[in-house]
Each structure stands twice: as structure tokens, then as C-alpha cells.
Amino acid sequence: MNLVALNQPQLQPRNTAENKQAFTLVELLLVIGVVGILAAVLFPTLQSVRERAKRIQCINNEKQLAATWFMYATDHADKLVANGIPIRVPTPNIKWVQGQFVIPEDSTNSDWILNPQWALYAHYIRSSSIYVCPGDPPNVSYRGSDYPRVRSYAMNNFLGWECIPSPDIPMAEWLAPQKVTQIDDPSAIFLIPDVNANSICWPYFGTYMDRDDFFNFPSAVHNGGGIISFCDAHVSYHRWTDPFTISGHSDNYHRHDDPSPGNVDLHWLQTHATHKK
């Protein structure tokens, strides 16, 4: 017997299974490349799905707001819910909702939409989420902290106006219905639009009828368009066409006076807000 041969360590075969589990650099780069291509292909689709979901939710919000508008009129002998400038002193001047967002804390105060002492819609809608477009930033900044946004929608100023005649928006020549039955063509008159998050202020959405200026900008967060409800309760998506409308830029949103001569979107708002008496 050869003792030297017996004591000599035996060479072990390589574990081919373990070797096959490791990637070479080329294989790793190939996998990364494929993942990158798939991400590039799928990202627009996923983004589109997310945007569509936000649009659907905004449509549902407006359907509930429009249904409440009709419910209020049914409960009050056809009278439209009060809309206009809230007057807080000496006694509360209650509207469908309250708030003037030039006062920063108003844009975070849920009492203005959920407290029946202040808001007429509060008797019908108990959830604050219905008032917020999912396409808007969810929070607003106040004194260095973030608070939930309370409202993204406003009501056509020519519907249910209960204030002194507006010094900002001349209304004397224009129909301002106080009852549902006074609206001649409900399917053509907009009720509640989705409003640009920077431009929203009063409970009402203002439309100048005598000049090409924006009082408020409509929202364009839904792929360049916004969601709008009408006085026959239908809700639709409307795409804006003028770049100025889509950008919604103002040096001072609460001045409520942004000229845009020849803007076809302003013309659309004017022809769907009201008509002459």
C-alpha cells in the first residue's frame, strides 16, 4: 500500500451549480438594460393610469356637489343655494361654503365646509375629501407648516348670487338665476368648475362678461383640462386650448384681473356662464 498516496489530499470537483448562480458583468449590464427599457415603456402607461384615476375621482366629486345643489333646491322650493361673498360681521352671511383664500388660514379651515353654522352644504356632505381635487397638491403651507387643503371647487358666480351687486364683476345686464326653473338652458350653463389651486379664493368662480380678463383660472391639472359640472347635473372633462389658460400664471392671483385678449377659453367660459337678460 502506498501511504504517501493515501495521505495526499484529493482534488474536489468544482460546484458547477454555485458557479451558474453568479452573473458575469456582461449579463448584469444586460439585465439592467432590459429593466431600463421596460421601465421606459411602462412608465407612461402607469402615469396615464394614475392620471385617469385622478380624473375619475374628480368627476365623482363634482357629481356629488352637483347632486347636492339639486337636493338643496328641492328642499327649498326651487331656490338656489346661496353663493357669493361671505360677510362675517356683524352676523354670519352663510353661503354654500365659506372661505376667502387671500386669508391663508381660510384655505386650511375645514369649518368653512363642514360646519352647518357656516356652510349650507354641510347639512348634506360630511366628508371633506369631496371638496378636494386629487390632482391638486394635497397640502397648503401656513406659517411654515403644511395643512390639508380644504377646497378645490367654486360655483359659477351667476348662480344663486346673494350679495350686494359685485363691484368687481358687473352683473346688471346678465341673468343671475335664483331658482332652478329660471335657468333657460341647464345643459349649457356650467355650475361648478375645478379651479386652479393658486387662483381659487371665494366660494364663487368669477367670470367677466365684458372683457377678456380672468377673474379665476380654471384648473388644467387633468392633462391640460379640467372637470366641470353643469346645471342639468351632467359632469364632463373640458380641455383648454390657450397656453395662458393652461399655465394659469398670475403675478397676483388675488387681484383677480389677468388679461388674455382673444383667449378662446375665456370666450367658452363667458358663453357658458350666463347670457343677457
C-alpha positions in Angstrom: 0.0 0.0 0.0 1.3 3.4 -0.9 1.0 5.6 2.3 2.0 8.7 0.5 -0.7 8.4 -2.0 -3.3 7.7 0.8 -2.4 10.8 2.8 -2.3 13.1 -0.2 -5.4 15.4 -0.3 -7.9 14.7 -3.0 -8.8 17.4 -5.5 -12.5 18.3 -5.2 -14.5 19.0 -8.3 -15.9 22.5 -8.7 -19.5 23.1 -7.7 -20.9 24.0 -11.1 -24.3 24.8 -9.6 -22.8 27.6 -7.5 -20.9 29.0 -10.4 -24.0 29.2 -12.5 -25.7 31.4 -9.9 -23.2 34.2 -10.3 -23.8 36.8 -13.1 -21.0 37.9 -15.3 -20.5 41.7 -15.7 -21.9 41.5 -19.2 -25.0 39.6 -18.0 -25.6 42.1 -15.2 -25.4 45.0 -17.6 -27.8 43.2 -20.0 -30.3 42.8 -17.2 -30.1 46.4 -16.1 -30.6 47.5 -19.7 -33.7 45.3 -20.1 -35.1 46.6 -16.9 -34.5 50.2 -18.0 -36.2 49.6 -21.3 -39.2 48.0 -19.6 -39.4 50.9 -17.2 -39.3 53.4 -20.0 -42.0 51.6 -21.9 -44.3 51.0 -18.9 -43.9 54.4 -17.1 -46.1 56.4 -19.4 -48.8 53.8 -19.2 -48.6 53.7 -15.4 -48.6 57.5 -15.3 -51.6 57.6 -17.6 -53.5 55.1 -15.4 -52.8 57.3 -12.3 -53.9 60.4 -14.1 -57.1 58.7 -15.3 -57.9 57.6 -11.7 -57.5 61.2 -10.5 -59.8 62.4 -13.3 -62.4 59.8 -12.4 -62.3 60.8 -8.7 -62.6 64.5 -9.6 -65.7 63.6 -11.8 -67.2 61.7 -8.8 -66.6 64.7 -6.5 -68.3 67.0 -8.9 -71.2 64.7 -9.4 -71.8 64.7 -5.6 -71.5 68.5 -5.4 -74.0 68.9 -8.3 -76.4 66.4 -6.8 -76.3 68.4 -3.6 -77.1 71.6 -5.5 -80.3 70.0 -6.7 -81.1 68.5 -3.3 -80.9 71.9 -1.7 -83.1 73.4 -4.4 -85.7 70.6 -3.9 -85.6 71.1 -0.1 -86.1 74.9 -0.5 -88.9 75.4 -3.0 -86.6 75.5 -6.1 -84.4 78.2 -4.5 -80.7 78.0 -5.5 -78.2 77.6 -2.6 -76.7 81.0 -1.7 -73.4 81.9 -3.5 -71.3 85.0 -3.4 -69.1 86.9 -1.0 -69.3 85.7 2.6 -69.8 88.5 5.1 -68.7 87.5 8.6 -69.7 90.6 10.6 -71.9 91.6 12.3 -73.7 88.3 11.7 -72.7 85.3 9.5 -73.8 85.5 5.9 -74.0 81.8 5.1 -73.2 80.5 1.6 -72.9 77.0 0.2 -69.3 77.1 1.5 -67.2 79.8 3.1 -63.7 81.0 2.8 -61.6 83.6 1.1 -58.2 82.2 0.4 -56.4 85.5 0.3 -56.6 84.9 4.1 -54.2 81.9 4.3 -55.8 80.1 7.2 -59.1 80.0 5.3 -57.6 77.6 2.9 -57.0 75.1 5.7 -60.1 75.6 7.8 -62.5 72.7 7.4 -65.1 74.5 9.4 -65.8 76.6 6.3 -67.2 73.5 4.5 -68.2 71.0 7.3 -69.8 73.2 10.0 -73.5 73.8 9.3 -73.2 77.2 11.2 -71.2 78.5 8.3 -71.8 76.3 5.2 -75.2 75.3 3.7 -73.7 72.2 2.0 -72.6 71.0 5.4 -76.2 69.7 6.0 -75.7 67.3 3.1 -72.0 66.5 2.8 -70.0 65.2 5.8 -66.7 64.3 4.1 -64.0 67.0 3.3 -62.4 64.8 0.7 -65.3 65.5 -1.8 -64.2 69.2 -1.9 -60.6 68.4 -3.0 -59.4 67.6 -6.5 -56.9 64.7 -6.3 -54.8 66.4 -8.9 -54.2 69.4 -6.6 -51.3 69.4 -4.1 -52.9 67.8 -1.0 -51.4 70.4 1.4 -51.1 74.1 1.7 -48.4 75.9 3.7 -49.3 78.2 6.5 -46.8 79.7 8.9 -44.1 77.2 8.0 -46.2 74.1 8.4 -48.3 72.0 5.9 -52.0 71.6 6.4 -54.6 69.6 4.4 -56.2 71.6 1.5 -59.9 72.0 2.1 -61.4 73.1 -1.2 -60.6 72.9 -5.0 -64.1 73.8 -6.4 -66.1 77.0 -6.7 -69.6 77.9 -8.0 -70.5 79.9 -11.1 -71.0 83.5 -9.7 -74.1 84.0 -11.7 -76.0 81.2 -9.9 -77.6 82.0 -6.5 -75.8 85.2 -6.0 -76.8 86.7 -2.7 -74.8 89.8 -2.1 -74.8 93.4 -3.0 -74.1 93.9 -6.7 -70.5 93.0 -7.2 -68.1 95.9 -7.8 -65.7 93.5 -9.5 -68.0 91.7 -11.9 -70.7 93.8 -13.4 -73.9 91.7 -13.4 -76.8 94.1 -14.1 -77.2 93.2 -17.7 -76.8 89.5 -17.2 -79.1 86.8 -16.0 -78.4 85.7 -12.4 -80.9 82.9 -11.6 -82.3 82.5 -8.1 -84.3 79.4 -8.9 -83.5 76.3 -11.0 -86.5 77.0 -13.2 -85.1 80.4 -14.2 -82.1 78.7 -16.0 -83.1 78.6 -19.7 -80.6 76.0 -20.9 -79.3 74.0 -17.9 -77.1 71.7 -20.1 -75.1 74.7 -21.4 -74.6 76.6 -18.1 -71.7 75.5 -16.0 -72.3 75.0 -12.3 -69.0 74.1 -10.5 -65.6 74.0 -12.2 -62.4 72.6 -10.9 -60.3 75.7 -10.1 -56.6 76.4 -10.4 -55.2 75.7 -6.9 -53.4 79.1 -6.8 -56.4 81.0 -8.2 -59.2 79.7 -6.0 -60.4 82.1 -3.4 -64.1 82.9 -2.8 -66.9 80.3 -2.8 -67.7 81.6 -6.3 -65.9 81.3 -9.6 -65.9 84.7 -11.2 -66.4 85.3 -14.9 -66.0 88.7 -16.5 -68.6 89.1 -19.3 -67.5 92.4 -20.6 -63.7 92.0 -21.1 -61.0 89.4 -21.8 -59.7 89.0 -18.3 -59.5 86.0 -15.9 -61.1 86.6 -12.6 -60.3 83.0 -11.6 -58.3 80.5 -13.6 -59.9 77.1 -14.2 -57.8 74.0 -13.3 -55.8 72.4 -16.1 -54.2 69.6 -13.9 -56.0 66.9 -15.8 -53.8 66.7 -18.9 -54.4 70.3 -19.8 -58.0 70.3 -18.9 -60.5 70.4 -16.0 -63.7 68.8 -14.8 -66.8 70.9 -14.9 -70.4 70.2 -13.8 -73.4 71.7 -15.4 -76.9 72.8 -14.3 -78.5 69.7 -15.7 -76.2 67.6 -13.4 -74.0 66.2 -16.1 -70.3 66.4 -15.5 -67.6 66.4 -18.2 -64.0 66.9 -18.9 -63.1 70.0 -20.8 -59.6 70.5 -22.4 -58.3 74.1 -22.5 -56.5 75.3 -25.7 -54.8 78.6 -24.9 -51.4 78.2 -23.3 -52.2 81.1 -20.9 -55.2 79.2 -19.5 -53.2 76.0 -19.1 -50.3 77.7 -17.4 -52.6 79.7 -15.1 -49.8 82.1 -14.2 -50.5 85.3 -12.4 -48.3 87.8 -10.6 -51.1 88.3 -8.1 -53.9 85.8 -8.1 -56.0 87.7 -5.6 -56.0 90.8 -7.7 -58.5 88.8 -9.9 -57.6 90.6 -13.1 -55.4 88.7 -15.6 -55.8 90.0 -19.2 -55.7 87.5 -22.0 -57.0 89.1 -25.2 -58.6 86.8 -27.7 -58.4 83.8 -25.4 -60.9 81.2 -26.7 -61.1 79.6 -23.3 -62.3 82.8 -21.8 -64.9 83.0 -24.6 -66.1 79.5 -23.7 -66.4 80.4 -20.1 -68.4 83.5 -20.9 -70.8 81.7 -23.2 -71.4 79.0 -20.6 -71.6 81.2 -17.5 -74.9 83.1 -18.3 -76.5 85.2 -21.0 -78.0 88.7 -21.3 -81.4 89.3 -19.7 
